[in-house]
Amino acid sequence: MQSTNRMQFVADGYVAAQKFCGIEWQVERAGAVLQSGRAGCAEFETQRPIPETALYQIFSMTKPIISVLALRLIDQGRLRLYDPVAQFDPAFAKMKVLGTDGSITPAQRLITVEDLLMHRAGFSYEFILGCHVAPYYRGANILADGHRSMADMMTALAALPLAFHPGTAWRYSVATDVLAHVIECATGCDLSALLQAEIFDPLGMKDTGFCVPRADRHRLMAMYGPGDLTGLPPVSALPHSLVRRDISQMCPVDKPDFRRGGLGLYASLNDYMCFARMLLTGRTPQGDAVVSSKMHDMLQRNRITLDQLPLSVGAVPLRGYGWGLTGRVMIDPGAATAPTSDGEFGWAGAADTYFWVDPREDMVGVVMTQFLGGALPLAEDMRTAAYQSL
């Protein structure tokens, strides 16, 4: 087998084993396509083919887009890393911290914009295994109710305790949702309109948004998997099977005013490639700066202290990775569990979407599928196959 076919071989194997319904990918190096392709179909039950410019719910791959919007506003002097969240919403001025021993104490300091970008604010998620504030999130339907406004979500969130004092730990969380709220408060503009003007239009991202027009819904990929982001996390991995999932309550496709910061965007592979290319260069295809050259350098740097490593979202630590202003960043390839480069960065989504940016190799890659709650190493296998072809 030729190395140039390796990604196709990996994807075909997963689809043939009925582990994933449909997979798309593209990898570029030095501005040229290194590998691209697709495997499987859009809907397992009907074997409907993957449409051209298929649309995917990208879940947490929304976060880097919101983070870049915030960095752009910082470049423009409309926001600062050290700005307290309470400056924009006083509901976050007197946060309490729930200790693991059940004690409740006032937060030692205010949450800042940098805390939000770095997931060190003290917030959490319903699905963080072992987190003592997660039950409060489940009780308040923080993630589950995609039909309430972002402002209502913030009101509910501000009333809940933090898991730790701001800045003292790293925990993957709804912090980017709060960041989106801060962005709206700081600018007085709707998040969707800001994204369109500041990110999507300049980058030519024509198919990305929080809702999908009726005329385009035939392009949606079906969602599968046993996962539930809003319920009690399973202690052991659930069976990996093509069980159809309905995510309309959490991520409505037909609600024009729905918006969040940490999840919710629908996007095509081509659109996310546009965003990944920008992260590599900091610029639009026309050469205009999306973020300044200094901010572009900053966003690629780890800002997590060694005592807060290794990072972990689930049961498996992100070995070798620190965290920058837009997501994970590789700081110790000697601890990595798969081929990578020093400085490689990117993130992933709950439905097994994934992207990486490798400045050292002048490479970007995006892998798209729709499987919620999977535990198979699809992204790692696909990225390894891409590096094998170098």
C-alpha positions as CSV (number, residue, x, y, z in Angstrom):
1,M,0.0,0.0,0.0
2,Q,1.4,3.4,-1.0
3,S,1.7,5.9,1.9
4,T,-0.3,8.5,-0.1
5,N,-3.3,6.2,0.3
6,R,-2.9,5.7,4.0
7,M,-5.6,8.0,5.2
8,Q,-8.1,6.4,2.8
9,F,-7.1,3.0,4.1
10,V,-7.6,4.0,7.7
11,A,-11.0,5.6,7.1
12,D,-12.2,2.8,4.9
13,G,-11.3,0.4,7.7
14,Y,-13.4,2.2,10.2
15,V,-16.4,2.5,7.9
16,A,-16.2,-1.2,6.9
17,A,-16.2,-2.2,10.5
18,Q,-19.4,0.0,11.0
19,K,-17.6,2.1,13.6
20,F,-18.4,5.4,11.7
21,C,-21.0,6.2,9.1
22,G,-19.2,8.8,7.0
23,I,-15.7,10.4,7.2
24,E,-14.2,13.3,5.3
25,W,-10.7,14.8,5.5
26,Q,-8.3,17.1,4.0
27,V,-4.6,17.8,4.7
28,E,-2.5,20.5,3.2
29,R,1.2,21.2,3.3
30,A,2.9,24.3,2.0
31,G,-0.4,25.4,0.5
32,A,-1.0,22.3,-1.6
33,V,-3.3,19.4,-0.9
34,L,-1.4,16.5,0.6
35,Q,-4.3,14.1,1.1
36,S,-8.1,14.5,0.9
37,G,-11.0,12.1,0.6
38,R,-14.1,10.6,2.0
39,A,-15.4,7.2,3.1
40,G,-18.8,5.9,3.9
41,C,-22.1,7.7,3.6
42,A,-24.2,10.5,5.1
43,E,-26.8,8.2,6.6
44,F,-26.3,4.6,7.5
45,E,-29.9,3.5,7.4
46,T,-30.5,4.7,3.8
47,Q,-26.8,4.7,2.6
48,R,-27.4,8.2,1.3
49,P,-24.1,9.4,-0.2
50,I,-22.1,12.1,1.4
51,P,-23.2,15.3,-0.3
52,E,-20.8,17.9,-1.8
53,T,-20.1,20.4,1.0
54,A,-21.6,18.2,3.7
55,L,-22.5,20.0,6.9
56,Y,-21.3,18.8,10.3
57,Q,-22.2,19.8,13.9
58,I,-18.7,20.7,15.1
59,F,-19.4,21.0,18.8
60,S,-16.2,22.2,20.6
61,M,-14.5,23.1,17.4
62,T,-16.7,26.2,17.8
63,K,-14.4,27.3,20.7
64,P,-11.3,28.2,18.7
65,I,-13.4,30.4,16.3
66,I,-14.9,32.3,19.3
67,S,-11.4,32.6,20.8
68,V,-10.0,34.1,17.6
69,L,-12.9,36.6,17.6
70,A,-11.9,37.6,21.1
71,L,-8.2,37.9,20.1
72,R,-9.3,40.1,17.2
73,L,-11.2,42.4,19.5
74,I,-8.1,42.5,21.8
75,D,-6.1,43.6,18.8
76,Q,-8.6,46.3,18.1
77,G,-8.5,47.6,21.7
78,R,-12.1,46.6,22.4
79,L,-11.2,43.9,24.9
80,R,-8.2,43.0,27.1
81,L,-6.9,39.7,28.5
82,Y,-6.9,41.2,32.1
83,D,-10.5,42.6,31.9
84,P,-12.7,41.2,34.6
85,V,-15.8,39.4,33.4
86,A,-17.8,41.3,36.1
87,Q,-17.0,44.5,34.2
88,F,-19.3,43.3,31.4
89,D,-21.8,41.4,33.6
90,P,-22.0,42.2,37.3
91,A,-23.7,38.8,37.9
92,F,-20.2,37.3,37.9
93,A,-18.9,39.8,40.5
94,K,-19.4,37.7,43.6
95,M,-18.7,34.1,42.6
96,K,-18.5,31.4,45.2
97,V,-16.2,28.3,45.2
98,L,-17.5,24.9,46.3
99,G,-14.7,22.9,47.9
100,T,-14.4,19.1,47.5
101,D,-15.1,19.0,51.2
102,G,-18.4,20.8,50.7
103,S,-17.2,24.1,52.0
104,I,-18.3,27.3,50.2
105,T,-16.0,30.3,50.1
106,P,-15.9,33.6,48.1
107,A,-13.7,33.4,45.0
108,Q,-10.2,34.8,45.8
109,R,-10.3,37.1,42.8
110,L,-12.5,38.1,39.8
111,I,-12.6,35.9,36.7
112,T,-10.7,37.5,33.7
113,V,-11.0,37.2,30.0
114,E,-7.7,35.3,30.0
115,D,-9.2,32.8,32.5
116,L,-12.0,32.2,30.1
117,L,-9.7,31.6,27.1
118,M,-7.5,29.4,29.2
119,H,-10.2,27.3,30.9
120,R,-8.9,28.4,34.3
121,A,-11.9,30.4,35.5
122,G,-13.3,27.6,37.7
123,F,-16.2,26.6,35.5
124,S,-16.9,23.0,34.5
125,Y,-19.1,20.8,32.3
126,E,-21.8,18.2,33.1
127,F,-19.7,15.4,31.6
128,I,-16.4,16.0,33.5
129,L,-16.0,12.7,35.4
130,G,-15.5,13.2,39.1
131,C,-16.1,16.9,39.1
132,H,-18.0,17.9,42.2
133,V,-19.9,20.8,40.6
134,A,-21.0,18.8,37.6
135,P,-24.3,17.7,39.3
136,Y,-25.2,21.4,39.7
137,Y,-24.7,21.9,36.0
138,R,-26.9,19.0,35.2
139,G,-29.6,20.3,37.6
140,A,-29.6,23.7,35.9
141,N,-29.6,22.3,32.4
142,I,-26.6,24.4,31.4
143,L,-25.8,22.4,28.3
144,A,-29.1,20.6,27.7
145,D,-31.4,23.5,26.9
146,G,-30.4,25.0,23.5
147,H,-33.7,26.7,23.3
148,R,-33.1,29.3,26.0
149,S,-31.1,32.5,25.3
150,M,-27.5,32.8,26.0
151,A,-28.3,35.6,28.5
152,D,-30.6,33.2,30.4
153,M,-27.8,30.5,30.3
154,M,-25.4,33.1,31.8
155,T,-27.9,34.0,34.6
156,A,-28.2,30.3,35.6
157,L,-24.4,29.8,35.4
158,A,-23.5,32.8,37.5
159,A,-25.7,31.4,40.3
160,L,-23.7,28.2,40.4
161,P,-20.5,27.6,42.4
162,L,-17.1,27.5,40.8
163,A,-15.1,24.2,41.1
164,F,-11.9,26.1,42.1
165,H,-10.5,29.6,42.6
166,P,-9.9,31.4,39.3
167,G,-6.4,30.7,37.9
168,T,-5.5,27.9,40.3
169,A,-6.3,24.9,38.0
170,W,-7.3,24.0,34.4
171,R,-10.7,22.4,33.7
172,Y,-12.4,22.1,30.3
173,S,-15.6,24.0,30.7
174,V,-18.3,26.4,29.6
175,A,-15.8,29.2,29.9
176,T,-16.0,29.9,26.1
177,D,-19.7,30.3,26.4
178,V,-19.1,33.0,29.0
179,L,-16.5,34.5,26.6
180,A,-19.1,34.7,23.9
181,H,-21.4,36.5,26.3
182,V,-18.5,38.9,27.2
183,I,-17.9,39.6,23.5
184,E,-21.6,40.6,23.1
185,C,-21.5,42.8,26.1
186,A,-18.3,44.5,25.1
187,T,-19.4,45.2,21.6
188,G,-23.1,45.6,21.9
189,C,-23.4,43.3,18.9
190,D,-25.0,39.9,18.3
191,L,-22.4,37.1,18.3
192,S,-23.6,35.7,15.0
193,A,-23.3,39.0,13.2
194,L,-19.8,39.6,14.6
195,L,-18.6,36.2,13.5
196,Q,-20.0,36.8,10.0
197,A,-18.3,40.2,9.7
198,E,-15.0,39.5,11.5
199,I,-14.3,35.8,10.7
200,F,-16.6,34.1,8.2
201,D,-16.8,36.7,5.4
202,P,-13.1,37.6,5.4
203,L,-12.1,33.9,5.3
204,G,-14.8,32.9,2.8
205,M,-16.5,30.6,5.2
206,K,-19.9,30.4,3.4
207,D,-21.4,27.4,5.1
208,T,-20.7,28.0,8.8
209,G,-23.4,29.2,11.3
210,F,-25.5,28.3,14.3
211,C,-28.5,27.4,12.2
212,V,-28.9,25.7,8.8
213,P,-31.3,27.2,6.3
214,R,-34.1,24.7,5.3
215,A,-32.8,24.6,1.7
216,D,-29.4,23.3,2.9
217,R,-30.6,20.7,5.5
218,H,-30.2,17.9,3.0
219,R,-26.5,18.5,3.3
220,L,-26.5,17.6,7.1
221,M,-24.6,14.4,8.1
222,A,-26.6,12.1,10.3
223,M,-25.4,11.9,14.0
224,Y,-24.7,8.6,15.7
225,G,-23.2,7.4,19.0
226,P,-24.2,6.5,22.6
227,G,-22.8,9.7,24.0
228,D,-24.7,12.2,26.2
229,L,-23.0,15.5,27.0
230,T,-25.7,16.5,29.5
231,G,-26.0,13.3,31.6
232,L,-24.0,11.4,34.2
233,P,-20.7,10.3,32.5
234,P,-20.4,6.5,32.2
235,V,-17.7,4.9,34.3
236,S,-16.7,2.6,31.5
237,A,-16.8,3.1,27.7
238,L,-20.2,2.5,26.1
239,P,-20.5,0.2,23.0
240,H,-19.3,1.9,19.8
241,S,-22.3,1.3,17.5
242,L,-24.2,3.3,14.9
243,V,-27.1,4.3,17.1
244,R,-28.9,7.4,15.7
245,R,-28.8,10.5,17.9
246,D,-31.1,13.5,18.1
247,I,-29.2,16.6,19.2
248,S,-31.9,19.1,18.3
249,Q,-32.6,20.0,22.0
250,M,-29.0,21.0,22.6
251,C,-28.0,22.3,19.2
252,P,-31.2,23.3,17.3
253,V,-30.6,23.5,13.6
254,D,-33.7,25.6,12.9
255,K,-33.4,28.4,15.5
256,P,-32.0,31.6,13.9
257,D,-31.3,33.3,17.3
258,F,-29.5,30.3,18.8
259,R,-25.9,31.0,19.7
260,R,-23.3,29.8,22.1
261,G,-19.6,30.1,22.5
262,G,-18.5,26.5,23.4
263,L,-20.5,24.6,20.8
264,G,-23.3,24.9,18.3
265,L,-21.7,25.8,15.0
266,Y,-22.4,23.8,11.8
267,A,-19.7,23.9,9.2
268,S,-18.4,22.1,6.1
269,L,-15.0,20.6,5.8
270,N,-14.0,23.2,3.3
271,D,-15.0,26.0,5.7
272,Y,-13.0,24.6,8.6
273,M,-10.0,24.2,6.3
274,C,-10.3,28.0,5.7
275,F,-10.2,28.6,9.4
276,A,-7.3,26.2,10.0
277,R,-5.3,27.9,7.2
278,M,-5.8,31.2,8.9
279,L,-4.5,29.8,12.2
280,L,-1.3,28.8,10.3
281,T,-0.7,32.2,8.9
282,G,-2.9,34.7,10.9
283,R,-4.2,36.0,7.5
284,T,-7.0,35.8,5.1
285,P,-6.5,34.3,1.6
286,Q,-6.0,37.8,0.3
287,G,-3.2,38.5,2.9
288,D,-5.2,40.7,5.3
289,A,-4.4,40.1,9.0
290,V,-7.2,38.4,11.0
291,V,-5.0,38.8,14.1
292,S,-1.8,40.9,14.3
293,S,1.5,39.1,13.8
294,K,2.3,39.5,17.5
295,M,-1.1,38.1,18.6
296,H,-0.5,35.2,16.1
297,D,2.7,34.4,17.8
298,M,1.1,34.6,21.3
299,L,-1.8,32.3,20.4
300,Q,0.7,29.5,19.6
301,R,2.4,29.6,23.0
302,N,1.6,27.5,26.0
303,R,0.3,29.5,29.0
304,I,-0.3,26.7,31.4
305,T,2.1,26.2,34.4
306,L,3.8,22.9,34.8
307,D,2.0,22.2,38.1
308,Q,-1.4,22.3,36.2
309,L,-0.3,19.6,33.7
310,P,-1.1,17.1,32.3
311,L,-4.4,18.4,30.9
312,S,-7.3,16.0,30.9
313,V,-10.9,16.2,29.5
314,G,-11.8,12.6,30.1
315,A,-10.0,9.5,31.4
316,V,-7.0,9.9,29.1
317,P,-4.6,12.8,29.7
318,L,-3.5,15.0,26.8
319,R,0.2,13.9,27.2
320,G,2.7,16.4,26.0
321,Y,0.2,19.2,25.5
322,G,-0.2,22.6,27.1
323,W,-2.9,25.1,26.3
324,G,-2.7,28.4,24.4
325,L,-5.2,31.1,23.7
326,T,-7.1,29.0,21.1
327,G,-6.6,25.4,22.3
328,R,-4.1,22.6,22.9
329,V,-0.5,23.2,21.9
330,M,2.3,20.5,21.9
331,I,5.1,21.5,24.2
332,D,6.8,18.1,24.8
333,P,6.8,15.7,21.8
334,G,8.8,13.3,24.0
335,A,5.6,12.7,26.0
336,A,3.3,12.6,23.0
337,T,1.3,9.4,22.3
338,A,1.3,9.8,18.5
339,P,3.5,11.5,15.8
340,T,3.4,15.3,16.1
341,S,5.7,18.3,16.1
342,D,6.8,20.7,18.7
343,G,4.3,23.6,18.5
344,E,1.5,21.6,16.8
345,F,-1.9,23.0,17.9
346,G,-5.6,22.7,17.4
347,W,-8.6,21.1,19.0
348,A,-11.5,18.7,18.5
349,G,-15.3,18.3,18.8
350,A,-17.4,15.9,20.8
351,A,-18.7,14.2,17.6
352,D,-15.2,13.1,16.6
353,T,-14.4,16.2,14.5
354,Y,-10.7,17.1,14.7
355,F,-8.2,19.6,13.4
356,W,-4.5,20.3,13.7
357,V,-2.1,23.1,12.7
358,D,1.6,22.2,12.4
359,P,3.7,25.4,11.8
360,R,7.0,23.3,11.7
361,E,5.7,21.2,8.8
362,D,3.6,24.1,7.3
363,M,0.7,21.7,7.5
364,V,-3.0,21.9,8.4
365,G,-5.5,19.0,8.6
366,V,-9.2,18.6,9.3
367,V,-11.1,15.3,9.9
368,M,-14.9,15.3,10.0
369,T,-17.4,12.7,11.1
370,Q,-20.5,12.6,13.3
371,F,-20.2,10.2,16.2
372,L,-21.0,11.5,19.7
373,G,-19.4,9.7,22.6
374,G,-16.8,7.7,20.7
375,A,-13.7,6.3,22.3
376,L,-11.9,5.0,19.2
377,P,-8.7,6.8,18.1
378,L,-10.0,7.9,14.7
379,A,-8.4,11.3,14.8
380,E,-5.0,10.0,16.1
381,D,-5.0,7.3,13.4
382,M,-5.8,9.8,10.6
383,R,-3.2,12.3,11.7
384,T,-0.6,9.5,12.0
385,A,-1.4,8.4,8.5
386,A,-1.0,12.0,7.3
387,Y,2.5,12.3,8.9
388,Q,3.4,8.9,7.4
389,S,2.9,10.4,3.9
390,L,5.5,13.1,4.4
